[in-house]
Amino acid sequence: MKKLFPRLLSAVALSLPALCLASGGDYRHDEYDAGPYVGLNLGQLRYNEESLETITPTAATVILGARLSPNIAIEGRVGGGLGRTDVNSYGVDVRSLYAGYIKGIVPLTPVFSIYGLGGVAGVKLKRDFGQEDARESGFSYGVGMEFGLPRGASLNVEYTRLVTGNNQGYDYNLEMASVGVAWRF
């Protein structure tokens, strides 16, 4: 399972441009695609703490955003973990996560764009080692790719660096790789 999600993420990222172009539909997003959108991302978090193996719980986030121009959007995100994950008897459960981002978008083709995120994120964790309950917040950033679909829908693949913290003298950080879908309305 540990290697399945990264492989699935890579396969989706590599196959979507060809799928979009081969299907012949009208996937173009013109430069005036401003307006609100809602999305759902499913991802794998990576909890990296000194002296421990990486722990990888799964999480889902709901995204509410507004594209202000062809190259700028703002997003609010809220989500949580989809279960506890244990590695060598060390377990982590993501109770909640939230983020607010400014999104810089670079359209490369009518159906494909890349983007960068910058803002603030927060995470509430439950661990069965060290300090059990943790709440961390701080600067967060990420990068992603977006593929346009018909009727205002889009697919994305994304990497986000969420937060860093300290668990009784041991530094840790949280990252997330995710795939998602969004709809403009």
Protein Blocks (a to p, Z undefined) as FASTA:
>chain_A
ZZmmmmmmmmmmmmmmmmmmmnopafbccfklgccdddddddddddddehiacddddddd
ddddddfbfkbccdddddddebdcdeehiacddfbdcdddddddddfbfkbccddddddd
ddddddfehjfbacddddddddddddddeehiacddddddfbdcdeehiacddddddddd
dddZZ
